[in-house]
Amino acid sequence: MVTWIKMATFPAISFAFFLAGKLPDADVCDATKAEERSESGKHKKTTMQQVKTGDTVKVHYHGRLTNGETFDTSSGREPLEFEVGSGAVIKGFDEGVMGMSVGDKKTINIPVEDAYGPVNPEMLIEYPKDRFPTDMEIEVGMPLMMSNGAGQNFQVVVTDIKDDVVTLDANHPLAGQDLIFEIELVEIAGGSPLIIMP
C-alpha cells in the first residue's frame, strides 16, 4: 500500500583560546638562575584552534544557487552542528570548514560532484495516475512525500503528467546543481589550541 502526503515546500536543509606559559619566579635573582629565568620568561604563544577531522563544529550558513537564488539559510535559527568527516553533510561543505577558526567567514563554491551529485535518470519514476487519491489535484512541480507502507519514506517532485501516468523525480531537490555557501564558524567543540614556541 502506498500513501501520499502533500508538502507545501521541501523542509530546509541546524571557545575560547588561551595563552599557555609560565612566568619566571619573581624571587629568583641569583646569577646562576638568571639564564633560566630569561628562558622561562619567554611566553609560549598560541594560535586559534583550527577545524580538523573529528571536531564537532557549529556553523551559520547561507546557501545559494549559481543564479543567486537562496535555497537554505540558518538565519534566525540555531547554527548547524555536525562532526567534521562523519559524512553528516555533503563533501564540499565538510571540506570547506577544514582549517577555519572560530569567527572566520568564507564563501565556498561546491561543484555538483561534491554536492548532491548529478541527476540520476533511474530516480525518475512513472507512477499510475489512478493510484493517486481521487481528490488530490496533481500539478507539475508539486512536492510529495511517498510512503511505501513499510516505514520507508521518499521525497519526490511531480515533473510530468500524462493521461495515465505521473512522472515523479526522487532525486534530491539540489541534484545537478553547483552550490555556493557563505559560512561563519561559530564554535569548535573539544580539542585544544595549537601551541607554538617562539
N, C-alpha and C positions, 0 to 999 in steps of 0.2 A: 504494500500500500504506500502511495506517495501522498504526502501532504504539502501544502504550499502556504507560505506566509509572505504577504506583500510587504515590501520595505519601502519607506519613503525615500531614504537615502542610504548609502553604504555607511557602516559605522566608521568612525575616524580611526585611522591607522596611526603614554604617561612615561673648611679644613684649615684646616689650619696648618700652617707650616711653622717651624720653629728654628731658632738658631741653636746649634749644638756646639758646646765648647766648655772649657774650664778655665776660669780666671786664675792667675797665679796667687798664691797665698801672700797676703799683704805683709805678714811679719817675717818673711824670708828676705834677709838683707845681707847676708854674708857673701863674700866674694865667690865662694865655692858653689853657691846656689844661683848666682846671677844669671849664668847661661841657661840653667834650667828654667828660671823664671821667664827669661826672654823668650824661650821656645814655647813654654806653656801659655804665654800671653798672646800668642797668635791664635786668634779665634778661628774655629772651624766655620766655614761658610756653607750655607745650604741653598739649594735651588728649589723652586716649586716642584712638587711631585708631578710626574708626567704619566699619562694613561698608558697602561700596558695590558697585555692579555691576562685575563683573570680578575681584573679590577671590576668592581661594581660602580657604575657611574650614573649620574643624573644629568640630563641634557635637556635644554629648551631648544626647540627647533621650529623652523618654518619651511615646509616643503612646497616646491613649485614645479610645474611642468616647464618645458623649454619655451612655451608660448606665454609664460608669465602667470598662468592660472594657478591659484593656490589649491592644493588638494588636501592638505592637512597642516595643522599647527598646534603647538602646545600652549599658545597664548590663552590666558585665562584658566589654564589647567595646571595640575602638578607636572613637574618635568618628567620626561620619560626616564625610567630607571631600568638598566639592564646590565648583564655581565658581559664584558668585552670578550669576544672569542667563543661565546657559548652557542652562537647561531640564533640568538633570540631576535636579532634584527638582520636586515639584508647586508650582504657582504660589504658593499660600498660605504654604508653608514658605519659599520663596525670598524672598517679600516680608517675611516675619516676622523674618528675621535682619537686614534692612536697618537701618542706624543703630545696631546693637548694638556694644558694645566688649567686649574680652576680659574675662571674668569675669562679664559680665551674665547674668542669668537672667530668663526671662519665660515667660508662658503665652500661647499663641496659639490662637484659635478659628478654624478653617478651614471655611467652608461648602462644601457639595457642589461648587459651581461652580468653586471654587479648589482642590479636592482631586482626586478621581478621576472627577468628573463623575457625572451621573445614570445609572441602569441603562439600557442600550440594548437594547430588545427584539430587535433584529436580531442580537444576540450570543447569543441562545438558540438552540441547535442541537438538532434532533431527529435522533438517530442510530440506525440499525437495531440492535436488540438482538443479532441474530445475527452482527453484525460484531465483537462483543467476544470475547475468548478464552473458550472454554467453561469453563475452570477459574477464571475471575475472578468473585468474588462481589460483585456491584454493589449499593451501598447509597446511599440519598439522603444528600447531604452529603459524599460521598466526593470528595476532590480527586484529579484525574488530570492527567497531562501527556500531551497528544495530539501525536503527530508525524505529519506527512504524508509522510514518507519523502524529502522534498526539502530537509531541513535546517531546516524551519520547525517550531518548537515552540509549542504553545498550552496554556496553563494553564486547565483547566476544572473545574467542580464539577457533580456529578450532582444535579439538582434534582427530577427526577421519573422514575419507572419505570413503563412500561405493558407490555402483553403483548408488543408487537412493537418498540417504540421506547424509547429512553432520552433524556431531555431534559438537555442539557449547557449550563451557563452559562459563557460565555467572557468575561464582564465581569470587570474587576479585582475581587478579593475585597472591596475597600473602596468600590466604586462605589455611589453612592446614600447615602453616609454623610457626616455632618458629623464633623470630626475635631478633637481637642484635643491640642496638643503642649506639653509643658513642655520648654524648651530652655535650654541653657547654652553660651555661646560660649567655646570653649577656645582657639582660635588664629585669627589672620588672617595669611595668608602673603603677604609682599610689601607694597608700599606704604610710605608714610611717615606719621608722626603729623602731625596738623594743628597748625600753628604760628600763634599769635596774638600780636600785640604788645600790651603793657599800655596 
